[in-house]
Amino acid sequence: MLDIISLNLHQLHIFIDPLVGVGLLKVALSRSCSCFEMHCHDPVLSRLATQLFTKTKDYLETEVSTGQDMYTLLEEVNRLTITKHADLRSLVVNLSKTLKECNHMYAELIRPLLLQIDQFDSKVAMIEANAYRLDSYTKQLKARFKQLQEN
C-alpha cells in the first residue's frame, strides 16, 4: 500500500512504502501552471518553483535516508545485543556448572576434613585444659612437698 502526498504547485509526489520502512521518493515536475498563477509561463517563477521542489526533494530524500540509516543502526545494535546476551547466557551456564562442581567437591572432600579438624581442635582443647589442671596440681604438690620438708 502506497501513501501519496500531492502538492498543488508543480505536482510534487512523495511515495512512501510503510511495510518496507524505507521511503521511495519520486518528484514529478510538470511545466503547467498552478491555478493561482496569472502568467502561466513566467520563466523566473518556473525556475524558482523548480529550485524549490528540487531542494524539497533533496531534503526529503535526506530525511528518509537518515531514517533508514537509524533503522539500520538500530538493527545492528539489536543484533549485537542478542549476541552479547547469548554470550552472557553461556557464561552464566558455565559458572553455574562450575559452582555445582565446587559445591559437590566441598561436600565430598573438604567438609569431612573440616569436621575432622573441628574434632581435633576440640580434643586439643580438652588436652590443653587437662594440661593446665595437671600443671596446677603439680604446683600444689610441689608447694606441699616444700612445706613438708620445712616441717
N, CA, C and O atoms as a GROMACS GRO file, in nm:
protein
  604
    1MET      N    1   0.085  -0.117   0.000
    1MET     CA    2   0.000   0.000   0.000
    1MET      C    3   0.089   0.124   0.000
    1MET      O    4   0.178   0.136   0.084
    2LEU      N    5   0.066   0.214  -0.093
    2LEU     CA    6   0.148   0.334  -0.105
    2LEU      C    7   0.068   0.455  -0.060
    2LEU      O    8  -0.048   0.472  -0.098
    3ASP      N    9   0.133   0.539   0.021
    3ASP     CA   10   0.074   0.665   0.060
    3ASP      C   11   0.121   0.771  -0.038
    3ASP      O   12   0.241   0.779  -0.066
    4ILE      N   13   0.030   0.851  -0.090
    4ILE     CA   14   0.066   0.954  -0.187
    4ILE      C   15   0.028   1.089  -0.129
    4ILE      O   16  -0.085   1.111  -0.088
    5ILE      N   17   0.127   1.180  -0.127
    5ILE     CA   18   0.103   1.316  -0.081
    5ILE      C   19   0.120   1.405  -0.204
    5ILE      O   20   0.223   1.398  -0.271
    6SER      N   21   0.023   1.488  -0.232
    6SER     CA   22   0.032   1.574  -0.350
    6SER      C   23   0.029   1.719  -0.307
    6SER      O   24  -0.041   1.757  -0.213
    7LEU      N   25   0.106   1.799  -0.377
    7LEU     CA   26   0.104   1.944  -0.360
    7LEU      C   27   0.051   2.003  -0.489
    7LEU      O   28   0.069   1.947  -0.597
    8ASN      N   29  -0.013   2.116  -0.477
    8ASN     CA   30  -0.074   2.178  -0.593
    8ASN      C   31   0.028   2.241  -0.686
    8ASN      O   32   0.006   2.242  -0.807
    9LEU      N   33   0.139   2.293  -0.634
    9LEU     CA   34   0.236   2.362  -0.716
    9LEU      C   35   0.326   2.260  -0.785
    9LEU      O   36   0.405   2.192  -0.719
   10HIS      N   37   0.315   2.251  -0.915
   10HIS     CA   38   0.402   2.168  -0.999
   10HIS      C   39   0.398   2.020  -0.965
   10HIS      O   40   0.491   1.949  -1.002
   11GLN      N   41   0.299   1.971  -0.900
   11GLN     CA   42   0.279   1.828  -0.881
   11GLN      C   43   0.399   1.757  -0.818
   11GLN      O   44   0.469   1.682  -0.886
   12LEU      N   45   0.422   1.779  -0.690
   12LEU     CA   46   0.526   1.707  -0.616
   12LEU      C   47   0.460   1.582  -0.557
   12LEU      O   48   0.365   1.593  -0.480
   13HIS      N   49   0.509   1.465  -0.593
   13HIS     CA   50   0.454   1.338  -0.542
   13HIS      C   51   0.559   1.270  -0.456
   13HIS      O   52   0.675   1.259  -0.494
   14ILE      N   53   0.517   1.225  -0.338
   14ILE     CA   54   0.606   1.151  -0.249
   14ILE      C   55   0.544   1.014  -0.228
   14ILE      O   56   0.429   1.003  -0.185
   15PHE      N   57   0.619   0.911  -0.259
   15PHE     CA   58   0.572   0.775  -0.242
   15PHE      C   59   0.649   0.713  -0.127
   15PHE      O   60   0.772   0.704  -0.132
   16ILE      N   61   0.578   0.669  -0.022
   16ILE     CA   62   0.644   0.606   0.092
   16ILE      C   63   0.578   0.471   0.116
   16ILE      O   64   0.456   0.462   0.128
   17ASP      N   65   0.660   0.367   0.123
   17ASP     CA   66   0.611   0.232   0.146
   17ASP      C   67   0.628   0.200   0.294
   17ASP      O   68   0.741   0.173   0.337
   18PRO      N   69   0.521   0.200   0.376
   18PRO     CA   70   0.536   0.178   0.521
   18PRO      C   71   0.570   0.034   0.556
   18PRO      O   72   0.622   0.009   0.664
   19LEU      N   73   0.542  -0.062   0.468
   19LEU     CA   74   0.571  -0.202   0.500
   19LEU      C   75   0.720  -0.228   0.499
   19LEU      O   76   0.772  -0.302   0.583
   20VAL      N   77   0.790  -0.168   0.404
   20VAL     CA   78   0.934  -0.188   0.395
   20VAL      C   79   1.006  -0.100   0.496
   20VAL      O   80   1.113  -0.135   0.545
   21GLY      N   81   0.949   0.014   0.526
   21GLY     CA   82   1.011   0.104   0.620
   21GLY      C   83   1.112   0.196   0.554
   21GLY      O   84   1.176   0.276   0.621
   22VAL      N   85   1.128   0.184   0.424
   22VAL     CA   86   1.223   0.266   0.351
   22VAL      C   87   1.142   0.350   0.254
   22VAL      O   88   1.062   0.297   0.176
   23GLY      N   89   1.162   0.481   0.258
   23GLY     CA   90   1.084   0.568   0.172
   23GLY      C   91   1.138   0.570   0.031
   23GLY      O   92   1.259   0.578   0.010
   24LEU      N   93   1.049   0.562  -0.065
   24LEU     CA   94   1.086   0.577  -0.204
   24LEU      C   95   1.038   0.715  -0.245
   24LEU      O   96   0.918   0.742  -0.240
   25LEU      N   97   1.127   0.800  -0.285
   25LEU     CA   98   1.093   0.938  -0.310
   25LEU      C   99   1.105   0.965  -0.459
   25LEU      O  100   1.210   0.944  -0.519
   26LYS      N  101   0.995   1.014  -0.519
   26LYS     CA  102   0.998   1.049  -0.660
   26LYS      C  103   0.933   1.186  -0.675
   26LYS      O  104   0.831   1.216  -0.614
   27VAL      N  105   0.994   1.267  -0.756
   27VAL     CA  106   0.940   1.400  -0.779
   27VAL      C  107   0.904   1.410  -0.926
   27VAL      O  108   0.987   1.384  -1.014
   28ALA      N  109   0.782   1.447  -0.951
   28ALA     CA  110   0.739   1.468  -1.090
   28ALA      C  111   0.703   1.616  -1.104
   28ALA      O  112   0.605   1.663  -1.047
   29LEU      N  113   0.783   1.685  -1.178
   29LEU     CA  114   0.759   1.827  -1.201
   29LEU      C  115   0.694   1.844  -1.337
   29LEU      O  116   0.745   1.797  -1.439
   30SER      N  117   0.581   1.909  -1.336
   30SER     CA  118   0.518   1.937  -1.465
   30SER      C  119   0.540   2.085  -1.497
   30SER      O  120   0.561   2.165  -1.406
   31ARG      N  121   0.535   2.119  -1.621
   31ARG     CA  122   0.560   2.256  -1.663
   31ARG      C  123   0.430   2.338  -1.666
   31ARG      O  124   0.431   2.455  -1.705
   32SER      N  125   0.321   2.276  -1.626
   32SER     CA  126   0.194   2.352  -1.628
   32SER      C  127   0.191   2.450  -1.512
   32SER      O  128   0.268   2.438  -1.417
   33CYS      N  129   0.103   2.543  -1.522
   33CYS     CA  130   0.090   2.646  -1.420
   33CYS      C  131  -0.009   2.602  -1.315
   33CYS      O  132  -0.099   2.523  -1.342
   34SER      N  133   0.008   2.656  -1.193
   34SER     CA  134  -0.093   2.628  -1.092
   34SER      C  135  -0.214   2.715  -1.123
   34SER      O  136  -0.204   2.811  -1.200
   35CYS      N  137  -0.324   2.683  -1.065
   35CYS     CA  138  -0.447   2.754  -1.096
   35CYS      C  139  -0.448   2.895  -1.037
   35CYS      O  140  -0.536   2.975  -1.070
   36PHE      N  141  -0.350   2.927  -0.950
   36PHE     CA  142  -0.347   3.059  -0.888
   36PHE      C  143  -0.256   3.158  -0.962
   36PHE      O  144  -0.253   3.276  -0.926
   37GLU      N  145  -0.184   3.113  -1.062
   37GLU     CA  146  -0.089   3.200  -1.131
   37GLU      C  147  -0.159   3.280  -1.239
   37GLU      O  148  -0.248   3.232  -1.309
   38MET      N  149  -0.116   3.405  -1.249
   38MET     CA  150  -0.173   3.492  -1.353
   38MET      C  151  -0.102   3.468  -1.486
   38MET      O  152  -0.167   3.456  -1.590
   39HIS      N  153   0.030   3.462  -1.483
   39HIS     CA  154   0.108   3.440  -1.605
   39HIS      C  155   0.154   3.295  -1.602
   39HIS      O  156   0.234   3.256  -1.518
   40CYS      N  157   0.104   3.219  -1.694
   40CYS     CA  158   0.127   3.075  -1.689
   40CYS      C  159   0.269   3.036  -1.723
   40CYS      O  160   0.315   2.931  -1.677
   41HIS      N  161   0.340   3.113  -1.800
   41HIS     CA  162   0.472   3.071  -1.840
   41HIS      C  163   0.578   3.173  -1.802
   41HIS      O  164   0.661   3.212  -1.884
   42ASP      N  165   0.574   3.215  -1.678
   42ASP     CA  166   0.675   3.308  -1.628
   42ASP      C  167   0.802   3.226  -1.602
   42ASP      O  168   0.801   3.140  -1.514
   43PRO      N  169   0.912   3.250  -1.675
   43PRO     CA  170   1.031   3.166  -1.660
   43PRO      C  171   1.098   3.179  -1.524
   43PRO      O  172   1.154   3.082  -1.473
   44VAL      N  173   1.095   3.298  -1.465
   44VAL     CA  174   1.157   3.316  -1.334
   44VAL      C  175   1.082   3.235  -1.230
   44VAL      O  176   1.142   3.167  -1.147
   45LEU      N  177   0.950   3.244  -1.234
   45LEU     CA  178   0.867   3.170  -1.139
   45LEU      C  179   0.883   3.020  -1.160
   45LEU      O  180   0.888   2.944  -1.063
   46SER      N  181   0.891   2.978  -1.282
   46SER     CA  182   0.911   2.835  -1.310
   46SER      C  183   1.046   2.788  -1.257
   46SER      O  184   1.056   2.680  -1.198
   47ARG      N  185   1.152   2.870  -1.280
   47ARG     CA  186   1.284   2.834  -1.231
   47ARG      C  187   1.286   2.828  -1.078
   47ARG      O  188   1.343   2.735  -1.020
   48LEU      N  189   1.224   2.927  -1.012
   48LEU     CA  190   1.219   2.929  -0.865
   48LEU      C  191   1.139   2.811  -0.811
   48LEU      O  192   1.177   2.749  -0.712
   49ALA      N  193   1.027   2.780  -0.877
   49ALA     CA  194   0.946   2.666  -0.833
   49ALA      C  195   1.024   2.535  -0.851
   49ALA      O  196   1.018   2.446  -0.767
   50THR      N  197   1.096   2.526  -0.963
   50THR     CA  198   1.178   2.407  -0.986
   50THR      C  199   1.286   2.394  -0.880
   50THR      O  200   1.310   2.285  -0.828
   51GLN      N  201   1.352   2.504  -0.847
   51GLN     CA  202   1.453   2.502  -0.741
   51GLN      C  203   1.391   2.463  -0.607
   51GLN      O  204   1.447   2.383  -0.532
   52LEU      N  205   1.274   2.521  -0.578
   52LEU     CA  206   1.205   2.490  -0.452
   52LEU      C  207   1.177   2.341  -0.442
   52LEU      O  208   1.204   2.278  -0.340
   53PHE      N  209   1.122   2.285  -0.549
   53PHE     CA  210   1.085   2.144  -0.544
   53PHE      C  211   1.208   2.054  -0.546
   53PHE      O  212   1.207   1.946  -0.485
   54THR      N  213   1.313   2.096  -0.614
   54THR     CA  214   1.436   2.018  -0.613
   54THR      C  215   1.497   2.016  -0.473
   54THR      O  216   1.538   1.910  -0.424
   55LYS      N  217   1.501   2.132  -0.410
   55LYS     CA  218   1.556   2.137  -0.274
   55LYS      C  219   1.467   2.064  -0.175
   55LYS      O  220   1.516   2.000  -0.082
   56THR      N  221   1.336   2.073  -0.194
   56THR     CA  222   1.243   1.998  -0.108
   56THR      C  223   1.264   1.848  -0.126
   56THR      O  224   1.263   1.772  -0.030
   57LYS      N  225   1.282   1.807  -0.252
   57LYS     CA  226   1.307   1.666  -0.282
   57LYS      C  227   1.437   1.621  -0.215
   57LYS      O  228   1.442   1.515  -0.152
   58ASP      N  229   1.542   1.702  -0.228
   58ASP     CA  230   1.670   1.668  -0.164
   58ASP      C  231   1.656   1.657  -0.013
   58ASP      O  232   1.709   1.565   0.049
   59TYR      N  233   1.583   1.750   0.046
   59TYR     CA  234   1.562   1.748   0.192
   59TYR      C  235   1.487   1.621   0.233
   59TYR      O  236   1.527   1.553   0.328
   60LEU      N  237   1.380   1.591   0.162
   60LEU     CA  238   1.301   1.472   0.198
   60LEU      C  239   1.380   1.343   0.174
   60LEU      O  240   1.370   1.249   0.253
   61GLU      N  241   1.459   1.338   0.067
   61GLU     CA  242   1.544   1.221   0.045
   61GLU      C  243   1.643   1.204   0.160
   61GLU      O  244   1.668   1.093   0.206
   62THR      N  245   1.699   1.316   0.206
   62THR     CA  246   1.794   1.311   0.318
   62THR      C  247   1.724   1.263   0.444
   62THR      O  248   1.779   1.182   0.519
   63GLU      N  249   1.603   1.313   0.469
   63GLU     CA  250   1.528   1.270   0.587
   63GLU      C  251   1.498   1.120   0.582
   63GLU      O  252   1.516   1.050   0.681
   64VAL      N  253   1.454   1.074   0.467
   64VAL     CA  254   1.424   0.931   0.453
   64VAL      C  255   1.552   0.849   0.467
   64VAL      O  256   1.552   0.744   0.532
   65SER      N  257   1.660   0.896   0.407
   65SER     CA  258   1.788   0.825   0.417
   65SER      C  259   1.836   0.822   0.562
   65SER      O  260   1.888   0.720   0.608
   66THR      N  261   1.819   0.933   0.634
   66THR     CA  262   1.859   0.936   0.776
   66THR      C  263   1.776   0.838   0.857
   66THR      O  264   1.829   0.766   0.942
   67GLY      N  265   1.646   0.834   0.831
   67GLY     CA  266   1.561   0.736   0.900
   67GLY      C  267   1.602   0.594   0.870
   67GLY      O  268   1.603   0.508   0.958
   68GLN      N  269   1.637   0.570   0.744
   68GLN     CA  270   1.683   0.436   0.705
   68GLN      C  271   1.815   0.403   0.774
   68GLN      O  272   1.833   0.291   0.821
   69ASP      N  273   1.906   0.499   0.780
   69ASP     CA  274   2.034   0.476   0.848
   69ASP      C  275   2.014   0.448   0.996
   69ASP      O  276   2.079   0.360   1.053
   70MET      N  277   1.923   0.522   1.058
   70MET     CA  278   1.896   0.499   1.201
   70MET      C  279   1.834   0.362   1.222
   70MET      O  280   1.867   0.293   1.319
   71TYR      N  281   1.746   0.322   1.134
   71TYR     CA  282   1.685   0.189   1.144
   71TYR      C  283   1.791   0.080   1.126
   71TYR      O  284   1.790  -0.020   1.198
   72THR      N  285   1.883   0.100   1.032
   72THR     CA  286   1.992   0.005   1.012
   72THR      C  287   2.081  -0.003   1.136
   72THR      O  288   2.121  -0.111   1.178
   73LEU      N  289   2.111   0.114   1.192
   73LEU     CA  290   2.191   0.118   1.315
   73LEU      C  291   2.120   0.046   1.429
   73LEU      O  292   2.182  -0.030   1.504
   74LEU      N  293   1.991   0.068   1.442
   74LEU     CA  294   1.913   0.001   1.546
   74LEU      C  295   1.913  -0.150   1.526
   74LEU      O  296   1.923  -0.226   1.622
   75GLU      N  297   1.901  -0.195   1.400
   75GLU     CA  298   1.909  -0.338   1.373
   75GLU      C  299   2.044  -0.394   1.415
   75GLU      O  300   2.051  -0.502   1.474
   76GLU      N  301   2.151  -0.321   1.385
   76GLU     CA  302   2.286  -0.367   1.421
   76GLU      C  303   2.302  -0.372   1.572
   76GLU      O  304   2.361  -0.467   1.625
   77VAL      N  305   2.251  -0.271   1.642
   77VAL     CA  306   2.258  -0.271   1.789
   77VAL      C  307   2.179  -0.388   1.845
   77VAL      O  308   2.225  -0.454   1.939
   78ASN      N  309   2.062  -0.416   1.790
   78ASN     CA  310   1.982  -0.530   1.835
   78ASN      C  311   2.057  -0.661   1.810
   78ASN      O  312   2.056  -0.750   1.895
   79ARG      N  313   2.121  -0.672   1.695
   79ARG     CA  314   2.195  -0.794   1.663
   79ARG      C  315   2.311  -0.812   1.762
   79ARG      O  316   2.334  -0.923   1.811
   80LEU      N  317   2.383  -0.704   1.791
   80LEU     CA  318   2.493  -0.712   1.887
   80LEU      C  319   2.443  -0.744   2.028
   80LEU      O  320   2.506  -0.819   2.102
   81THR      N  321   2.328  -0.687   2.064
   81THR     CA  322   2.270  -0.715   2.196
   81THR      C  323   2.231  -0.862   2.207
   81THR      O  324   2.253  -0.925   2.311
   82ILE      N  325   2.174  -0.916   2.102
   82ILE     CA  326   2.136  -1.058   2.103
   82ILE      C  327   2.262  -1.145   2.117
   82ILE      O  328   2.261  -1.242   2.192
   83THR      N  329   2.368  -1.110   2.045
   83THR     CA  330   2.493  -1.185   2.054
   83THR      C  331   2.551  -1.177   2.195
   83THR      O  332   2.593  -1.278   2.252
   84LYS      N  333   2.553  -1.055   2.251
   84LYS     CA  334   2.606  -1.036   2.386
   84LYS      C  335   2.523  -1.114   2.488
   84LYS      O  336   2.577  -1.175   2.580
   85HIS      N  337   2.391  -1.112   2.471
   85HIS     CA  338   2.303  -1.186   2.562
   85HIS      C  339   2.332  -1.335   2.555
   85HIS      O  340   2.336  -1.403   2.657
   86ALA      N  341   2.352  -1.386   2.434
   86ALA     CA  342   2.383  -1.529   2.419
   86ALA      C  343   2.518  -1.562   2.484
   86ALA      O  344   2.532  -1.665   2.550
   87ASP      N  345   2.616  -1.473   2.466
   87ASP     CA  346   2.747  -1.496   2.529
   87ASP      C  347   2.735  -1.496   2.682
   87ASP      O  348   2.791  -1.583   2.749
   88LEU      N  349   2.661  -1.399   2.735
   88LEU     CA  350   2.644  -1.392   2.881
   88LEU      C  351   2.566  -1.512   2.933
   88LEU      O  352   2.595  -1.563   3.041
   89ARG      N  353   2.469  -1.557   2.856
   89ARG     CA  354   2.392  -1.675   2.897
   89ARG      C  355   2.482  -1.798   2.905
   89ARG      O  356   2.474  -1.874   3.002
   90SER      N  357   2.567  -1.819   2.805
   90SER     CA  358   2.658  -1.934   2.809
   90SER      C  359   2.757  -1.920   2.924
   90SER      O  360   2.794  -2.019   2.988
   91LEU      N  361   2.801  -1.798   2.952
   91LEU     CA  362   2.891  -1.774   3.064
   91LEU      C  363   2.822  -1.810   3.196
   91LEU      O  364   2.883  -1.874   3.282
   92VAL      N  365   2.698  -1.770   3.212
   92VAL     CA  366   2.624  -1.800   3.335
   92VAL      C  367   2.600  -1.951   3.348
   92VAL      O  368   2.609  -2.005   3.458
   93VAL      N  369   2.572  -2.017   3.237
   93VAL     CA  370   2.553  -2.164   3.242
   93VAL      C  371   2.683  -2.230   3.285
   93VAL      O  372   2.681  -2.322   3.368
   94ASN      N  373   2.796  -2.186   3.231
   94ASN     CA  374   2.925  -2.243   3.270
   94ASN      C  375   2.958  -2.213   3.416
   94ASN      O  376   3.008  -2.300   3.487
   95LEU      N  377   2.928  -2.091   3.461
   95LEU     CA  378   2.951  -2.057   3.602
   95LEU      C  379   2.864  -2.142   3.694
   95LEU      O  380   2.910  -2.188   3.799
   96SER      N  381   2.740  -2.164   3.654
   96SER     CA  382   2.650  -2.246   3.734
   96SER      C  383   2.702  -2.390   3.743
   96SER      O  384   2.699  -2.452   3.849
   97LYS      N  385   2.750  -2.440   3.630
   97LYS     CA  386   2.804  -2.577   3.629
   97LYS      C  387   2.928  -2.586   3.719
   97LYS      O  388   2.943  -2.682   3.795
   98THR      N  389   3.016  -2.486   3.710
   98THR     CA  390   3.136  -2.485   3.792
   98THR      C  391   3.101  -2.473   3.940
   98THR      O  392   3.163  -2.539   4.023
   99LEU      N  393   3.003  -2.391   3.972
   99LEU     CA  394   2.960  -2.376   4.111
   99LEU      C  395   2.903  -2.507   4.166
   99LEU      O  396   2.930  -2.542   4.280
  100LYS      N  397   2.827  -2.578   4.085
  100LYS     CA  398   2.774  -2.708   4.129
  100LYS      C  399   2.889  -2.806   4.154
  100LYS      O  400   2.886  -2.881   4.252
  101GLU      N  401   2.988  -2.805   4.065
  101GLU     CA  402   3.104  -2.894   4.084
  101GLU      C  403   3.180  -2.859   4.211
  101GLU      O  404   3.223  -2.947   4.286
  102CYS      N  405   3.196  -2.728   4.236
  102CYS     CA  406   3.267  -2.685   4.358
  102CYS      C  407   3.188  -2.723   4.483
  102CYS      O  408   3.247  -2.768   4.581
  103ASN      N  409   3.057  -2.706   4.481
  103ASN     CA  410   2.974  -2.746   4.595
  103ASN      C  411   2.982  -2.896   4.618
  103ASN      O  412   2.988  -2.942   4.733
  104HIS      N  413   2.982  -2.973   4.510
  104HIS     CA  414   2.994  -3.119   4.524
  104HIS      C  415   3.130  -3.157   4.582
  104HIS      O  416   3.140  -3.242   4.669
  105MET      N  417   3.237  -3.092   4.531
  105MET     CA  418   3.370  -3.118   4.583
  105MET      C  419   3.379  -3.081   4.732
  105MET      O  420   3.440  -3.153   4.810
  106TYR      N  421   3.319  -2.970   4.769
  106TYR     CA  422   3.319  -2.929   4.910
  106TYR      C  423   3.249  -3.033   4.995
  106TYR      O  424   3.300  -3.073   5.100
  107ALA      N  425   3.131  -3.077   4.949
  107ALA     CA  426   3.053  -3.173   5.028
  107ALA      C  427   3.124  -3.308   5.038
  107ALA      O  428   3.119  -3.373   5.143
  108GLU      N  429   3.190  -3.350   4.930
  108GLU     CA  430   3.251  -3.483   4.929
  108GLU      C  431   3.391  -3.486   4.989
  108GLU      O  432   3.426  -3.582   5.058
  109LEU      N  433   3.471  -3.382   4.966
  109LEU     CA  434   3.612  -3.388   5.006
  109LEU      C  435   3.646  -3.294   5.122
  109LEU      O  436   3.709  -3.337   5.219
  110ILE      N  437   3.608  -3.172   5.113
  110ILE     CA  438   3.655  -3.071   5.208
  110ILE      C  439   3.577  -3.074   5.339
  110ILE      O  440   3.637  -3.061   5.446
  111ARG      N  441   3.446  -3.092   5.333
  111ARG     CA  442   3.365  -3.089   5.455
  111ARG      C  443   3.406  -3.196   5.555
  111ARG      O  444   3.419  -3.166   5.674
  112PRO      N  445   3.427  -3.322   5.512
  112PRO     CA  446   3.471  -3.423   5.609
  112PRO      C  447   3.605  -3.386   5.673
  112PRO      O  448   3.626  -3.411   5.792
  113LEU      N  449   3.696  -3.328   5.594
  113LEU     CA  450   3.824  -3.287   5.651
  113LEU      C  451   3.806  -3.174   5.753
  113LEU      O  452   3.871  -3.173   5.857
  114LEU      N  453   3.718  -3.081   5.723
  114LEU     CA  454   3.690  -2.973   5.818
  114LEU      C  455   3.627  -3.026   5.947
  114LEU      O  456   3.657  -2.977   6.056
  115LEU      N  457   3.541  -3.127   5.934
  115LEU     CA  458   3.483  -3.189   6.054
  115LEU      C  459   3.591  -3.256   6.137
  115LEU      O  460   3.590  -3.248   6.260
  116GLN      N  461   3.686  -3.324   6.070
  116GLN     CA  462   3.797  -3.385   6.143
  116GLN      C  463   3.881  -3.279   6.213
  116GLN      O  464   3.924  -3.298   6.327
  117ILE      N  465   3.904  -3.168   6.145
  117ILE     CA  466   3.982  -3.060   6.206
  117ILE      C  467   3.908  -3.006   6.330
  117ILE      O  468   3.971  -2.978   6.432
  118ASP      N  469   3.777  -2.993   6.321
  118ASP     CA  470   3.698  -2.947   6.436
  118ASP      C  471   3.709  -3.048   6.552
  118ASP      O  472   3.721  -3.008   6.668
  119GLN      N  473   3.704  -3.177   6.519
  119GLN     CA  474   3.718  -3.279   6.624
  119GLN      C  475   3.857  -3.272   6.688
  119GLN      O  476   3.869  -3.278   6.810
  120PHE      N  477   3.961  -3.260   6.606
  120PHE     CA  478   4.097  -3.247   6.660
  120PHE      C  479   4.108  -3.123   6.747
  120PHE      O  480   4.171  -3.127   6.852
  121ASP      N  481   4.047  -3.014   6.704
  121ASP     CA  482   4.053  -2.890   6.780
  121ASP      C  483   3.987  -2.907   6.917
  121ASP      O  484   4.039  -2.861   7.018
  122SER      N  485   3.871  -2.972   6.918
  122SER     CA  486   3.804  -2.993   7.048
  122SER      C  487   3.887  -3.087   7.136
  122SER      O  488   3.892  -3.066   7.258
  123LYS      N  489   3.951  -3.189   7.078
  123LYS     CA  490   4.036  -3.280   7.157
  123LYS      C  491   4.159  -3.207   7.210
  123LYS      O  492   4.200  -3.228   7.324
  124VAL      N  493   4.219  -3.120   7.124
  124VAL     CA  494   4.334  -3.042   7.168
  124VAL      C  495   4.294  -2.948   7.280
  124VAL      O  496   4.370  -2.928   7.374
  125ALA      N  497   4.175  -2.889   7.271
  125ALA     CA  498   4.127  -2.801   7.378
  125ALA      C  499   4.110  -2.878   7.508
  125ALA      O  500   4.142  -2.827   7.615
  126MET      N  501   4.058  -3.002   7.499
  126MET     CA  502   4.044  -3.084   7.620
  126MET      C  503   4.182  -3.120   7.676
  126MET      O  504   4.202  -3.114   7.798
  127ILE      N  505   4.276  -3.156   7.591
  127ILE     CA  506   4.411  -3.190   7.637
  127ILE      C  507   4.476  -3.068   7.699
  127ILE      O  508   4.545  -3.080   7.801
  128GLU      N  509   4.457  -2.951   7.640
  128GLU     CA  510   4.514  -2.828   7.694
  128GLU      C  511   4.455  -2.797   7.831
  128GLU      O  512   4.528  -2.759   7.923
  129ALA      N  513   4.324  -2.814   7.846
  129ALA     CA  514   4.261  -2.792   7.976
  129ALA      C  515   4.316  -2.891   8.079
  129ALA      O  516   4.342  -2.854   8.194
  130ASN      N  517   4.332  -3.016   8.037
  130ASN     CA  518   4.390  -3.116   8.130
  130ASN      C  519   4.534  -3.081   8.165
  130ASN      O  520   4.577  -3.101   8.278
  131ALA      N  521   4.609  -3.028   8.069
  131ALA     CA  522   4.748  -2.990   8.095
  131ALA      C  523   4.752  -2.876   8.197
  131ALA      O  524   4.835  -2.877   8.288
  132TYR      N  525   4.664  -2.778   8.182
  132TYR     CA  526   4.660  -2.668   8.280
  132TYR      C  527   4.623  -2.719   8.420
  132TYR      O  528   4.682  -2.678   8.520
  133ARG      N  529   4.524  -2.810   8.424
  133ARG     CA  530   4.487  -2.867   8.555
  133ARG      C  531   4.603  -2.947   8.614
  133ARG      O  532   4.630  -2.938   8.734
  134LEU      N  533   4.671  -3.025   8.530
  134LEU     CA  534   4.785  -3.104   8.577
  134LEU      C  535   4.898  -3.013   8.625
  134LEU      O  536   4.963  -3.040   8.725
  135ASP      N  537   4.921  -2.903   8.551
  135ASP     CA  538   5.023  -2.807   8.591
  135ASP      C  539   4.988  -2.745   8.726
  135ASP      O  540   5.072  -2.730   8.814
  136SER      N  541   4.861  -2.710   8.738
  136SER     CA  542   4.817  -2.652   8.865
  136SER      C  543   4.830  -2.753   8.979
  136SER      O  544   4.872  -2.718   9.090
  137TYR      N  545   4.796  -2.876   8.953
  137TYR     CA  546   4.806  -2.981   9.055
  137TYR      C  547   4.951  -3.006   9.094
  137TYR      O  548   4.982  -3.024   9.211
  138THR      N  549   5.041  -3.008   8.994
  138THR     CA  550   5.183  -3.029   9.026
  138THR      C  551   5.239  -2.913   9.106
  138THR      O  552   5.323  -2.934   9.193
  139LYS      N  553   5.194  -2.792   9.080
  139LYS     CA  554   5.238  -2.677   9.158
  139LYS      C  555   5.190  -2.690   9.302
  139LYS      O  556   5.263  -2.659   9.397
  140GLN      N  557   5.068  -2.735   9.317
  140GLN     CA  558   5.017  -2.756   9.454
  140GLN      C  559   5.097  -2.864   9.526
  140GLN      O  560   5.131  -2.850   9.644
  141LEU      N  561   5.126  -2.973   9.457
  141LEU     CA  562   5.205  -3.080   9.518
  141LEU      C  563   5.346  -3.033   9.555
  141LEU      O  564   5.399  -3.068   9.660
  142LYS      N  565   5.403  -2.954   9.467
  142LYS     CA  566   5.536  -2.902   9.492
  142LYS      C  567   5.534  -2.811   9.616
  142LYS      O  568   5.624  -2.816   9.700
  143ALA      N  569   5.430  -2.730   9.625
  143ALA     CA  570   5.419  -2.641   9.742
  143ALA      C  571   5.401  -2.724   9.869
  143ALA      O  572   5.460  -2.691   9.972
  144ARG      N  573   5.322  -2.831   9.866
  144ARG     CA  574   5.304  -2.916   9.984
  144ARG      C  575   5.433  -2.988  10.020
  144ARG      O  576   5.467  -3.004  10.137
  145PHE      N  577   5.504  -3.033   9.914
  145PHE     CA  578   5.631  -3.103   9.941
  145PHE      C  579   5.731  -3.011  10.010
  145PHE      O  580   5.800  -3.054  10.102
  146LYS      N  581   5.738  -2.886   9.966
  146LYS     CA  582   5.828  -2.791  10.030
  146LYS      C  583   5.784  -2.764  10.174
  146LYS      O  584   5.865  -2.753  10.265
  147GLN      N  585   5.653  -2.755  10.191
  147GLN     CA  586   5.601  -2.731  10.326
  147GLN      C  587   5.633  -2.850  10.417
  147GLN      O  588   5.668  -2.830  10.533
  148LEU      N  589   5.622  -2.969  10.368
  148LEU     CA  590   5.653  -3.088  10.448
  148LEU      C  591   5.802  -3.098  10.476
  148LEU      O  592   5.840  -3.147  10.582
  149GLN      N  593   5.884  -3.056  10.387
  149GLN     CA  594   6.028  -3.060  10.409
  149GLN      C  595   6.070  -2.958  10.513
  149GLN      O  596   6.164  -2.982  10.589
  150GLU      N  597   6.005  -2.851  10.518
  150GLU     CA  598   6.039  -2.746  10.616
  150GLU      C  599   5.991  -2.788  10.753
  150GLU      O  600   6.051  -2.747  10.852
  151ASN      N  601   5.894  -2.862  10.765
  151ASN     CA  602   5.845  -2.903  10.897
  151ASN      C  603   5.918  -3.017  10.947
  151ASN      O  604   5.890  -3.064  11.057
   0.00000   0.00000   0.00000
